[in-house]
Amino acid sequence: MLTILEFPDARLRKKAQRIETVTGSTADLADQMLSAMYEAPGIGLAATQVNVQKRLIVCDVSEGKDAPLILINPKILEQNGETETQEGCLSVPGFYETVIRPEKILLEAINREGNPFQMEAEGLLSVCIQHEIDHLDGKLFVDYLSSAKRQLIRKKLLKQQKLSR
């Protein structure tokens, strides 16, 4: 079972490396990440959140949790509009804050079979994908908040982590 790193763990700040060849182990990692995401429960997870420095994200924003999306080497090509949403994060448990992001995106990625594709996303899926791509770049949603708010969240999480040991 994969362990999800929690803020302020420095490993969350590492940038993920491009996956050059999609293999069976890439698909296995994606399946393990989906299991960890569903169990947490969450709607998205980046490989960097489980201390694997590869450009791989998984998402499922469906009501029934039956539409998993695996994106290898995701890259946003276009973004349009603006949306303000409450975001949370499996690496920042218990905290939800308002973040402003582009409303619609066009991205390219590779699927679990190794085939490149492009797709458009909007709404919650768009926000989820952008949030997870940020993780691959070593960025967290708390980075969009004020320094004071980020420090408050950091202190509360460190206290919770000490108490749970």
C-alpha positions as CSV (number, residue, x, y, z in Angstrom):
1,M,0.0,0.0,0.0
2,L,1.3,3.5,-0.9
3,T,1.7,6.1,1.8
4,I,0.5,9.6,1.0
5,L,3.0,12.3,2.1
6,E,1.7,15.2,4.1
7,F,2.6,18.9,4.1
8,P,5.1,20.2,5.1
9,D,7.1,17.1,4.0
10,A,10.0,18.4,1.8
11,R,9.6,15.5,-0.6
12,L,6.4,17.1,-1.8
13,R,8.5,20.0,-3.2
14,K,10.5,17.7,-5.6
15,K,9.8,18.0,-9.3
16,A,8.7,14.9,-11.1
17,Q,10.7,13.4,-14.0
18,R,9.2,12.7,-17.4
19,I,8.3,9.1,-18.0
20,E,10.2,8.1,-21.2
21,T,8.7,4.6,-21.7
22,V,5.4,3.4,-20.5
23,T,5.8,-0.1,-19.1
24,G,3.8,-2.6,-17.0
25,S,5.3,-1.1,-13.9
26,T,3.9,2.3,-14.9
27,A,0.4,0.8,-15.2
28,D,0.9,-1.1,-11.9
29,L,1.9,2.2,-10.2
30,A,-1.2,3.9,-11.6
31,D,-3.4,1.1,-10.3
32,Q,-1.8,1.4,-6.8
33,M,-2.3,5.1,-6.9
34,L,-6.0,4.7,-7.8
35,S,-6.5,2.3,-4.9
36,A,-4.8,4.7,-2.5
37,M,-6.8,7.7,-3.9
38,Y,-10.1,5.8,-3.6
39,E,-9.3,4.6,-0.1
40,A,-8.2,8.0,1.2
41,P,-10.9,9.1,-0.2
42,G,-9.9,11.6,-2.8
43,I,-10.6,12.6,-6.4
44,G,-7.0,13.0,-7.6
45,L,-3.4,11.9,-6.7
46,A,0.0,12.7,-8.2
47,A,2.9,10.2,-8.0
48,T,5.0,12.8,-6.1
49,Q,2.4,12.6,-3.3
50,V,3.4,8.9,-2.8
51,N,7.1,9.8,-3.1
52,V,7.5,8.6,-6.7
53,Q,9.1,11.4,-8.7
54,K,7.5,10.5,-12.0
55,R,5.0,12.6,-14.1
56,L,1.9,10.5,-13.5
57,I,-1.4,11.5,-12.1
58,V,-4.7,9.8,-11.5
59,C,-8.2,11.3,-11.1
60,D,-11.8,10.3,-10.8
61,V,-14.4,13.0,-10.3
62,S,-17.4,10.8,-11.2
63,E,-20.2,10.4,-8.7
64,G,-19.9,6.6,-8.7
65,K,-16.1,6.6,-8.6
66,D,-16.1,4.5,-11.8
67,A,-14.4,6.7,-14.3
68,P,-10.7,6.6,-13.5
69,L,-8.4,8.8,-15.6
70,I,-4.7,8.1,-15.8
71,L,-2.5,10.8,-17.2
72,I,1.2,10.2,-17.9
73,N,3.4,13.3,-18.7
74,P,0.4,15.6,-18.6
75,K,0.9,19.1,-20.1
76,I,-1.5,21.9,-20.3
77,L,-1.6,23.4,-23.8
78,E,-4.3,26.0,-23.4
79,Q,-6.3,27.5,-20.6
80,N,-9.4,29.7,-20.7
81,G,-11.7,31.5,-18.2
82,E,-11.4,31.6,-14.5
83,T,-13.1,29.7,-11.7
84,E,-13.0,30.0,-7.9
85,T,-13.4,26.7,-6.1
86,Q,-12.8,25.2,-2.7
87,E,-9.8,22.9,-2.9
88,G,-8.6,20.3,-0.5
89,C,-5.7,17.9,-0.8
90,L,-4.8,14.4,0.5
91,S,-1.4,15.8,1.4
92,V,-3.0,18.7,3.4
93,P,-5.7,16.7,5.2
94,G,-8.7,18.5,6.8
95,F,-8.1,21.9,5.1
96,Y,-10.2,23.4,2.3
97,E,-9.5,26.8,0.9
98,T,-10.6,28.9,-2.1
99,V,-8.3,28.9,-5.1
100,I,-8.7,30.7,-8.4
101,R,-7.7,28.7,-11.5
102,P,-8.4,28.6,-15.2
103,E,-11.9,27.2,-15.8
104,K,-11.2,25.2,-19.0
105,I,-8.0,23.5,-20.2
106,L,-6.7,21.6,-23.2
107,L,-4.0,19.1,-22.3
108,E,-1.9,16.4,-23.8
109,A,-0.8,13.3,-22.1
110,I,-0.1,9.6,-22.6
111,N,-2.5,6.8,-21.5
112,R,-1.7,3.6,-19.6
113,E,-1.2,1.8,-23.0
114,G,1.5,4.4,-24.0
115,N,-0.6,6.2,-26.5
116,P,-0.5,10.0,-26.7
117,F,-3.8,11.9,-26.7
118,Q,-5.3,15.3,-26.1
119,M,-8.4,16.2,-24.1
120,E,-10.4,19.2,-22.9
121,A,-11.5,19.5,-19.3
122,E,-13.6,21.9,-17.5
123,G,-15.2,22.3,-14.1
124,L,-14.1,20.0,-11.3
125,L,-12.1,17.8,-13.7
126,S,-10.1,20.8,-14.9
127,V,-9.4,22.0,-11.3
128,C,-8.4,18.4,-10.3
129,I,-6.0,18.0,-13.2
130,Q,-4.4,21.4,-12.6
131,H,-4.1,20.7,-8.9
132,E,-2.3,17.4,-9.6
133,I,0.0,18.8,-12.3
134,D,1.0,21.4,-9.7
135,H,2.1,18.5,-7.5
136,L,4.3,17.2,-10.3
137,D,6.0,20.6,-10.3
138,G,6.5,20.7,-6.5
139,K,3.7,23.1,-5.9
140,L,0.8,22.7,-3.4
141,F,-2.6,24.4,-3.3
142,V,-1.5,26.2,-0.1
143,D,1.0,28.1,-2.2
144,Y,-1.9,30.0,-3.6
145,L,-2.8,31.2,-0.1
146,S,-1.4,34.1,1.9
147,S,1.8,33.4,3.8
148,A,0.0,33.8,7.1
149,K,-2.7,31.2,6.2
150,R,-0.1,28.8,4.8
151,Q,2.0,29.0,8.1
152,L,-1.2,28.5,10.2
153,I,-2.0,25.3,8.2
154,R,1.6,24.1,8.5
155,K,1.6,24.6,12.3
156,K,-1.7,22.8,12.7
157,L,-0.6,19.8,10.6
158,L,2.7,19.5,12.4
159,K,0.9,19.4,15.7
160,Q,-1.5,16.8,14.4
161,Q,1.4,14.7,13.0
162,K,3.2,14.8,16.4
163,L,0.0,13.8,18.2
164,S,-0.6,10.8,15.9
165,R,2.9,9.3,16.4
